[in-house]
Amino acid sequence: MSGLKKQLQSKKLMFAMILFLASIVFVATGQADFGQWSEFVKWVFGIYAAGNVGEHVSNKGVNIPGVGSEEELV
């Protein structure tokens, strides 16, 4: 599966994009100003990025050099 196709199937990315589009609609209809829009988008994509980092760390683990190495076990 191609990288772009896999990213477009991500639930986190889909939800972030829906929130982004909703925020654009709020600005276009005058229900929010630019300051509110920028703050909202900053939080949405910040939480998205943190969620991706958390997911990748939990899937791969954290490799700390020297901790748990075979030299310590012998």
C-alpha positions in Angstrom: 0.0 0.0 0.0 1.4 3.4 -0.9 2.4 5.8 1.9 -0.1 8.5 0.9 -3.0 5.9 0.6 -2.1 4.6 4.1 -2.0 8.1 5.6 -5.4 8.9 4.1 -6.8 5.8 5.9 -5.5 7.0 9.2 -8.4 7.7 11.6 -6.4 10.4 13.4 -5.6 12.2 10.2 -9.2 12.0 9.0 -10.5 13.4 12.2 -7.9 16.2 12.2 -8.9 17.1 8.6 -12.6 17.1 9.5 -11.9 19.5 12.4 -9.7 21.7 10.1 -12.4 21.9 7.5 -15.0 22.7 10.1 -12.8 25.5 11.4 -12.6 27.0 7.9 -16.4 26.9 7.7 -16.7 28.7 11.0 -14.4 31.5 9.8 -16.1 31.7 6.4 -19.5 32.1 8.1 -18.2 34.7 10.6 -18.7 32.5 13.7 -14.9 32.7 14.4 -12.1 35.1 13.7 -8.6 34.5 12.5 -7.2 34.4 16.1 -9.7 31.7 17.2 -9.1 29.8 14.0 -5.3 29.8 14.3 -5.5 28.8 18.0 -7.8 25.9 17.2 -5.7 24.6 14.3 -2.6 24.8 16.4 -4.2 22.6 19.1 -5.7 20.2 16.7 -2.5 19.5 14.8 -0.4 19.6 17.9 -2.6 16.9 19.5 -2.4 15.0 16.2 1.4 15.1 16.2 1.7 14.1 19.8 -0.7 11.2 19.2 1.5 10.0 16.3 4.6 10.2 18.3 3.0 8.3 21.2 1.8 5.6 18.8 5.1 5.1 17.2 7.0 5.0 20.5 4.5 2.5 21.9 4.8 0.3 18.7 8.6 0.4 18.5 9.7 1.1 22.0 12.5 3.4 23.1 16.1 2.2 22.5 18.4 3.6 25.2 22.1 2.7 24.4 23.6 0.5 27.1 20.4 -0.3 28.9 19.5 -3.9 28.7 22.4 -4.7 26.4 24.0 -8.2 26.4 27.1 -6.9 28.1 25.1 -6.1 31.3 23.5 -9.5 31.3 26.8 -11.4 31.2 
